[in-house]
Amino acid sequence: MTVFYYKGDLPDGLELGDCVAIDCETMGLSLVRDELCVIQLSSGDGNAHVVQFDRKTYECPNLKKLLSDNNVEKLFHFGRFDIAMIYKYLGILCTPVFCTKIASKLCRTYTDRHGLKDLLRELVGVELNKQQQSSDWGQETLSEAQLNYAASDVLYLHGAKNKLVEMLQRHNRSQIADACFKFLPTQAMLDLSGFGEIDIFSH
């Protein structure tokens, strides 16, 4: 495994394939208050690419080009939050998407443990260390521990997705999962518009 660390943007000419695992690190979990600090990506090849933003400009043309490419599937775990943050700070609404948390809830109905740590432990046999989850992602230079933590959140998503796709097919829930994935960017926009806690489909 290699973790590549970039300040500001992805390098020119980097190819990450047609399905990219993506996760974000922020100063907290509030879409209103907290800033986007870091985005990490993996093509599923065992390597991770960590971009630390210039939070004065968020200028990152190479990353924005990748995120806006409709021929590249964006693979998230709890994409609802990441998609909203990416749109708020980078102006890109990610499509198409696959969310391992949604897929897990649709096919792993034998458990209520759908967090990334539990999901990866069961499906790919990896034990994540979440110690750096609440660390300061806004500092000028990220520590090695932070980089390794950020990488771990994307390195194994392709493997988890493959297992979840099999499970969705086995339970005949692939179609409803696809419909949820297509709606996810809209849900992110609802969250940013203040409708996140309201069931707009209720009576």
C-alpha positions in Angstrom: 0.0 0.0 0.0 1.2 3.5 -0.9 -0.5 6.7 0.4 0.1 9.6 -2.0 -0.3 13.0 -0.3 -1.0 16.1 -2.3 -1.5 19.8 -1.3 -4.3 21.5 -3.3 -5.1 19.1 -6.1 -4.5 15.7 -7.8 -1.5 15.7 -10.1 -1.9 16.0 -13.9 -2.4 12.8 -15.8 -3.5 10.6 -12.8 -5.9 7.9 -14.0 -8.1 6.2 -11.4 -10.3 4.1 -13.6 -14.1 4.0 -14.0 -15.0 3.4 -10.3 -13.3 5.6 -7.6 -13.7 5.2 -3.9 -14.1 8.6 -2.2 -14.3 9.9 1.4 -14.0 13.3 2.9 -12.5 14.6 6.2 -14.1 17.7 7.7 -13.8 19.9 10.8 -17.0 18.2 12.1 -20.3 16.8 11.0 -22.3 20.0 10.5 -23.0 20.9 6.8 -23.7 24.5 8.0 -20.7 25.0 10.3 -17.8 22.7 9.4 -15.3 23.0 6.5 -14.2 20.4 4.0 -10.5 19.8 4.7 -9.4 16.6 2.9 -10.6 14.2 0.3 -9.2 10.8 -0.2 -9.6 8.5 -3.2 -8.7 5.0 -4.4 -9.1 3.1 -7.6 -9.1 -0.2 -5.7 -5.5 -1.0 -6.6 -4.3 -0.9 -3.0 -3.1 2.7 -3.2 -4.8 5.8 -1.8 -4.5 9.5 -2.9 -5.1 12.1 -0.2 -5.7 15.7 -1.2 -5.5 18.4 1.4 -7.4 21.5 0.2 -6.3 25.1 0.1 -9.4 26.2 2.1 -9.0 29.8 0.9 -9.8 29.0 -2.7 -10.7 25.3 -3.1 -9.1 25.5 -6.5 -8.5 21.9 -7.7 -9.2 21.6 -11.4 -7.9 18.0 -11.8 -10.0 16.7 -8.9 -13.1 18.6 -10.1 -12.7 17.1 -13.5 -12.7 13.6 -12.0 -15.6 14.3 -9.8 -17.7 15.7 -12.6 -17.0 12.9 -15.0 -20.3 11.0 -15.5 -18.4 8.0 -16.9 -16.8 7.5 -13.5 -18.8 5.9 -10.7 -18.2 7.5 -7.3 -18.1 4.9 -4.5 -18.9 6.2 -1.0 -19.8 4.9 2.4 -22.5 7.2 3.7 -22.3 9.2 0.5 -25.1 11.5 1.7 -22.7 13.6 3.7 -19.8 13.5 1.4 -21.8 14.4 -1.7 -23.3 17.4 0.1 -19.9 18.6 1.3 -18.4 18.2 -2.2 -21.2 20.2 -3.7 -21.0 22.9 -1.1 -17.3 23.5 -1.4 -16.4 22.4 -4.9 -19.7 23.0 -6.8 -19.8 19.5 -8.2 -22.8 17.2 -7.7 -21.4 13.7 -7.9 -23.1 11.3 -10.3 -23.3 8.3 -10.7 -22.8 7.0 -7.2 -22.8 3.8 -5.2 -23.1 3.9 -1.4 -22.0 0.9 0.6 -24.0 2.0 3.6 -27.3 2.1 1.7 -26.5 -1.2 0.1 -25.7 -2.7 3.5 -29.0 -1.6 5.0 -30.9 -3.1 2.0 -29.2 -6.6 2.1 -27.6 -7.0 5.6 -31.0 -7.0 7.3 -29.7 -9.5 9.9 -27.8 -6.7 11.7 -28.1 -3.1 12.6 -24.3 -2.6 12.4 -23.8 -0.7 9.1 -20.8 1.5 10.0 -17.7 1.1 7.9 -15.7 -0.6 10.6 -18.3 -3.4 11.0 -19.0 -3.7 7.3 -15.3 -4.2 6.4 -14.7 -6.6 9.2 -17.4 -8.9 8.0 -17.2 -8.5 4.2 -13.4 -8.1 3.6 -11.8 -9.3 6.8 -10.2 -5.9 7.6 -10.1 -4.3 11.1 -10.0 -0.5 10.8 -8.3 1.7 13.4 -10.7 4.7 13.9 -8.4 6.5 16.4 -7.8 9.5 14.1 -11.5 10.0 13.2 -11.9 12.9 15.5 -8.4 14.5 15.0 -7.8 18.0 13.7 -8.1 17.8 9.9 -7.6 21.5 9.5 -4.0 21.7 10.6 -1.4 22.8 8.0 0.3 19.4 7.5 -1.4 16.0 8.1 0.4 13.4 10.3 1.3 10.0 9.1 -1.4 8.5 11.3 -4.0 10.8 9.8 -2.9 9.9 6.3 -3.1 6.2 7.0 -6.5 6.6 8.6 -7.8 8.6 5.6 -6.4 5.9 3.3 -8.1 3.1 5.2 -11.5 4.6 4.6 -11.2 4.1 0.8 -8.8 1.3 0.3 -11.3 -1.5 0.9 -14.5 0.0 -0.5 -14.2 -1.8 -3.9 -14.0 -5.2 -2.1 -17.0 -4.4 0.1 -19.0 -3.2 -3.0 -18.4 -6.4 -4.8 -19.7 -8.5 -1.9 -22.7 -6.2 -1.5 -23.6 -6.3 -5.2 -23.7 -10.1 -4.9 -25.9 -9.9 -1.8 -28.3 -7.4 -3.4 -28.6 -9.7 -6.4 -29.3 -12.7 -4.2 -32.1 -10.9 -2.4 -33.5 -9.3 -5.6 -32.9 -5.8 -4.3 -30.5 -4.5 -7.0 -33.1 -2.4 -8.7 -34.3 -0.6 -5.5 -30.6 -0.1 -4.5 -29.9 1.6 -7.9 -33.0 3.8 -7.4 -31.7 4.9 -4.0 -28.2 5.6 -5.4 -29.8 7.8 -8.1 -31.8 9.7 -5.5 -28.8 10.2 -3.2 -27.5 13.4 -4.8 -31.0 14.9 -4.5 -31.1 13.9 -0.9 -27.7 15.7 -0.4 -29.3 18.8 -1.9 -32.3 18.5 0.4 -29.9 18.4 3.3 -28.1 21.5 2.2 -31.5 23.2 1.8 -32.5 22.5 5.3 -34.9 19.6 4.7 -32.6 16.9 6.0 -34.7 16.1 9.1 -38.0 16.3 7.3 -39.7 13.4 5.6 -41.1 15.2 2.6 -42.9 12.0 1.5 -45.0 11.8 4.7 -48.7 12.8 4.8 
